[in-house]
Amino acid sequence: MSTATTYINASSVPASEGRKCVDGRYLPGQASGMIARPGGDGGYVMALMAVNHVKKLGLTPEQCFNAVYKVVSHYKGFCFHTDQHVDTENNTDYRLIGCGHLAMAATKHFSAAYDLESKEMQELIIYARSVGEIEKKMHLVTLAGEHREQGVMIINSKDYTVLTDNPKLAQMYFVYDAWRDREFLKKIVKEMQIPGVTFADMKHESELQLHATLHNLAKGLPIYTVSYKKNEPKVTYFATIS
């Protein structure tokens, strides 16, 4: 607990516009202060695809992407990431992506836990990456290094968040901005105006997909909740991921 508290005290930053993934490999200056949520904006598309799958709305992966993109492009653009294991100087494979949240949902072994079909997720990844080549409002960050997260931080604040990686402390954490993610999700649902898609639907699928990724990528790690009184953080141990 003291290690996590020390980290948060040294790594709290003001909230800023835009979204990124919960991945701990974002360095200071790479999307610092943005809403950290699984898969970045790609995670919102995944949630919509899951609602579409469960409620049989008949939307294609491309239509789900376009619906989310139309909204988020007005709020800092469409933000997601890959990594240097998938994207190198000499190779870019549009079928793959270095984001565990998207990549796991695209595999047959894991897709059902996300209320998705792997084939549709594979179509989404190809489409999103190809759109990224022509749309100036697509922001694909390439992360470097290995996963060395020491825990999960769930942030409940509209004004502050925590760096995912602090090189000065040689530590990194998965970070999820729960309060800001929920509020932005409300905005997306309201502005998409898709018949049959409610905030409750999207919230349910987002939470289901978050838990699937935590189970797959953060098993055995402690979860801490973080709130702020003015600019002073309060850290509470919540649970260990099983």
Secondary structure, 3 states (H helix, E strand, C coil): CHHHHHHHHHHEEECCCCEECCCCCCCCCCCCCCEECCCCHHHHHHHHHHHHHHHCCCCCHHHHHHHHHHHHCCCCCEEEEEECCCCECCECCCCCCCCHHHHHHCCCCCHHHHCCCHHHHHHHHHHHHHHHCCCCCEEEEEECCCCCEEEEEEEECCCEEECCEECCCCEEEEEEEHHHHHHHHHHHHHHHCCCCCCHHHHHHHHHHHHHHHHHHHCCCCEEEEEEEECCEEEEEEEEECC
